[in-house]
Amino acid sequence: MSGRLYPMHLARASRNKGLGLTLAVFCLLVFGLTIVKLSAQTGAATEAAAPTTITQTR
C-alpha cells in the first residue's frame, strides 16, 4: 500500500467528516428534545401531585 493520497481519498475523508458531524448534530438534537420532553412531563407530574389548598369564604 502506497503512502500517496489520491483525490478520491481526500474526497472520501471530507465526506466522512461531514457525515460524522451531521450524525453528531442529529444525536444532540434528539438528546435535547428528549430532555425537554422529560422535564415538561416531570413538571406536570409534580404539579399534579402537589397538594392544593382550598380556601372557603363565608
Backbone hydrogen bonds, N-H to C=O, Kabsch-Sander energy under -0.5 kcal/mol:
donor,donor_aa,acceptor,acceptor_aa,energy
6,Y,4,R,-0.7
9,H,6,Y,-0.8
10,L,6,Y,-1.8
11,A,7,P,-2.5
12,R,8,M,-2.3
13,A,9,H,-2.5
14,S,10,L,-2.2
15,R,11,A,-2.5
16,N,12,R,-2.6
17,K,13,A,-2.1
18,G,14,S,-2.2
19,L,15,R,-2.5
20,G,16,N,-2.5
21,L,17,K,-2.4
22,T,18,G,-2.3
23,L,19,L,-2.4
24,A,20,G,-2.2
25,V,21,L,-2.3
26,F,22,T,-2.3
27,C,23,L,-2.4
28,L,24,A,-2.3
29,L,25,V,-2.3
30,V,26,F,-2.5
31,F,27,C,-2.5
32,G,28,L,-2.7
33,L,29,L,-2.5
34,T,30,V,-2.1
35,I,31,F,-2.4
36,V,32,G,-2.3
37,K,33,L,-2.4
38,L,34,T,-2.7
39,S,35,I,-2.5
40,A,36,V,-2.0
41,Q,37,K,-2.1
42,T,38,L,-2.5
43,G,39,S,-2.1
44,A,40,A,-1.9
45,A,41,Q,-2.2
46,T,42,T,-2.3
47,E,43,G,-1.8
48,A,44,A,-2.1
49,A,45,A,-1.9
50,A,46,T,-1.1
54,I,52,T,-0.5
55,T,53,T,-0.6
